[in-house]
Each structure stands twice: as C-alpha cells, then as structure tokens.
Amino acid sequence: DKAINIMQQCVGIQKQHLPTSRKELCTSLNNLGLYYAEKGMLHEAIGTLEECLVARRLFLPPEHPDIGTTLWNLGNAYKKAKNVVKGTELFQECLSVLEK
C-alpha cells in the first residue's frame, strides 16, 4: 500500500529529526496506527499505538485528552485483534483519563 509506505517514511524522518516527546511525532504515530488498524494490520497497529502512548506519557500530564484518545484507539485495535479483555481495560483507562 503506497499510503502506508509514505506514512512510514514520514514517521522515520520525524524519528531522525524530532525528540520522541514531540507532539508532531506522536500525532503521526497515532495516525499510522489507525491506518494500520483500518487495513487489518493489527499487530503493526498495536505496536505503533503503544509506541505513541509511551511517547505521549513522556510529555503530557496523565489526564490529557490526547492520552485518552490513544488509549481509545489502542483499545479498538486490541478489540479488532480479538483481545476483548485488553481492549476493555484500555477503554476503562481511557474513561478514567477523560473524566478527570
């Protein structure tokens, strides 16, 4: 898929030139993870979204909506991968973040 190749290249360039804690890099990781999930590439989606979550937690407060969004997206990826228990845990964590 040409779009995935372009997105991967963009993320690669950002990783070379931006610190992990940059919002732009996290946004690109989140978008790539969502695209992977949309294409059924769930292992890649989960890995990319987990990387995004780790990075966002480095520079955002725990109750930041971007962390909640990533938790939600990661929960959806796990759910699509038939890991409903992990997906539900992430949805609950998302809810607790967004309620603060």
N, C-alpha and C positions, 0 to 999 in steps of 0.2 A: 504494500500500500504506500503510495507516494506521499500521502499526508503524514503518515507515521514516520517515514524516513526524514521528512523535513522537520517535524516536531522534535525527533530525537537529535538531529543536528543542532537545532536551536538550543535545546537543553544542554547539549555537550559544550557548545560555545559559551553559554552562560556559566556553566560549572567551571570553565577555564578562567573566566574573567570576573566573576562575581563571588563574593563570600557566600557560603551556604545559607546564611541568615538573611539574604536579600529577598525582599517581597517578590520581586520580579521572577526570580528563580523558583520560588515556591508556587507562584501562580502558574508558571509553565509546567512544573511537575504535576500540579493538580490537573491541569488541562490534559496533559499527556495521559495521566492515569484514567481520566474519564473517557478519553478516546479509546484507550486500550479496552476498557470495560465494554464500551459500545460495540467494539469489534469482536468481543468474546475472548479476548486475550487476558483472561482473568489473573493468571499468575503474574504477568507483567503489570497489570493494573494494581494489584495488591502491593507489589514491591514498590512501585512508583509512588503510590499514595502513602505508604508507610514512610518512605523517604521524605515526602512532603510534610507529613505530620511531625516527624522528628525535627526537621528544619524549622518549621513554624514554632514549635515549642521552644526553640533556642532564643527567639527574639520577641515573641508575643506573650502577653500575660495569659494565664491559664483560661480565663473566661472570654477570650477574644472570639468574635464570631467566625473568623477565618479558621480557627482551630475546630470549632463546631462544624463548619462546612466540610472540612477534610475528614473529620470523624464520620459524618453522614455518608460522604462519598465512599469511604473505605468500608463502612458497614454494608452499603449496597453491593460493593464488589464481592465481599465475603458471602453475602446472601446469594448472589448470582452463581458463586462457586459452590453453592450447596452447603455452606457452613453457616447455617442459620443461627447457631448459638453465638458464634463470634460476631456475626452481623448484629444480632440483638444487643449484645454487650456494647458494641460501638454506638448503636442508636441511643442506648440509655446514657452513655457517657456524653454523647452529643447533646442530649436533652439537658443534662445537668450543667453543661457548659453554657448553653444558651439561656437557661433560667437564671443565671447569676447576674 
